[in-house]
Amino acid sequence: MKKTQLLIVGALALMLSACGGKTKKTDFFGVEEKPKKPKISTSTTMKRNWSVNLGGKTKLGDAVLSPALLGDYIYAASGKGVVHKIDTANGKRVWSQKFKKETITAGVGVGGGLVLVGTDQGLVYALNQENGSISWTAALSSEILASPVIGGNVVVARTGDGKVYGLSSFDGSVKWTISRQLPKLTLRGDSKPLVTQGVVFTGFADGLMAALEAETGRALWDFPISFPRGTNDIDRLSDIDTDPLLVGDHIYISSYQEVTHALNVSSQSISWSADVSSYHPLAYDAAYLYISDREGTVHQIDRSNGEKIWSQTNLRLFPVSAPTSVGPYVVVGEGDGGLYVIDKQTGQILGKHSLGAKTIIGETVVDSDTLYLIDSSGSLQSLSILNKAS
């Protein structure tokens, strides 16, 4: 991508993410609308089990960093180049690996005995899961903005110039590469690949989701999720930055300006579509999807037919994080450091809990009733919701 295009993308990302606080939000057509914080009567309690300093602050939009849970341990990275393995029981570090003069922009991926991160210089590091030593390094074509993932003998990594790489999980050598031409204007970020049963699913900035053979990169099929529309580049944004979510026979995926689809993998057909657009990961439970749309409204959608059950609009126009499904609640973060607890049955906000003017970076991980998240101060936190309302 040309330098001028990168500047435009960066400016747009800042506009999209910096709409919180006390200032007015201005859309691209010059219409101002002042967001209003809801008054909350809190009936829940948030307990901090432990907190670990990962080794450096991270600004929202600079990196896509999410913790990864495997067994009794959680793996997390700092944008300043430090990767950690942490015991979930007490927050104690098992090991830490620091990369000098490296900026980690994506991670963490875990599997097959490896811990995976990507950097702004296009490097993928694979660490030994047991001791944190470097197993291999792969140099790719540009910045990595989606966590590398592993499936079988293949590590799949995305780069910001529209390429997808299949790497050997044994030594990092390139097994295959595919490339897609980027539109003139894109959001900063990439859809994290999904690898299942030997197939890679990933969304692109042109609105297409591709299915690839994991071992060879052979194209199996493309499916249009979003279509560029409008007369200017902003109107025509059609990025798929949500991660494909596989539940049963369906992949659920959303695009920036269009809809959310339920795609039947077996028949390669759309089972339903809902008029909700997002660039955040989706959450789910046994019956429903939970989506934070691009304006900050949180939705509950019936997974069987795409019907909206409720929409929580009290946080509209604020920078709301991806939703997290935890027991009877949906939890979202907001740009001023607030964690909001929403009742799944009613869609009402039950509580607000402060992170202290910090922002959630990446996706929140859930284990039973415990939340694990990375905030902009560079801390990994373990939190539990207590005093649950009936």
Secondary structure as UniProt FT lines:
FT   HELIX           3..17
FT   TURN            21..22
FT   STRAND          25..26
FT   TURN            28..29
FT   STRAND          32..33
FT   STRAND          45..53
FT   TURN            61..62
FT   STRAND          63..65
FT   STRAND          68..70
FT   TURN            71..72
FT   STRAND          73..78
FT   TURN            79..81
FT   STRAND          82..87
FT   TURN            88..90
FT   STRAND          93..98
FT   TURN            100..101
FT   STRAND          104..111
FT   TURN            112..113
FT   STRAND          114..119
FT   TURN            120..121
FT   STRAND          123..128
FT   TURN            129..131
FT   STRAND          134..139
FT   STRAND          149..151
FT   TURN            152..153
FT   STRAND          154..158
FT   TURN            160..161
FT   STRAND          163..168
FT   TURN            169..171
FT   STRAND          174..179
FT   STRAND          194..196
FT   TURN            197..198
FT   STRAND          199..203
FT   TURN            205..206
FT   STRAND          208..213
FT   TURN            214..216
FT   STRAND          219..224
FT   TURN            233..236
FT   STRAND          245..247
FT   TURN            248..249
FT   STRAND          250..254
FT   STRAND          260..264
FT   TURN            265..268
FT   STRAND          269..274
FT   STRAND          283..284
FT   STRAND          288..292
FT   TURN            294..295
FT   STRAND          298..302
FT   TURN            303..305
FT   STRAND          308..312
FT   TURN            314..317
FT   STRAND          324..326
FT   TURN            327..328
FT   STRAND          329..334
FT   TURN            335..337
FT   STRAND          338..343
FT   TURN            344..346
FT   STRAND          349..354
FT   STRAND          360..367
FT   TURN            368..369
FT   STRAND          370..375
FT   TURN            376..377
FT   STRAND          379..386
//
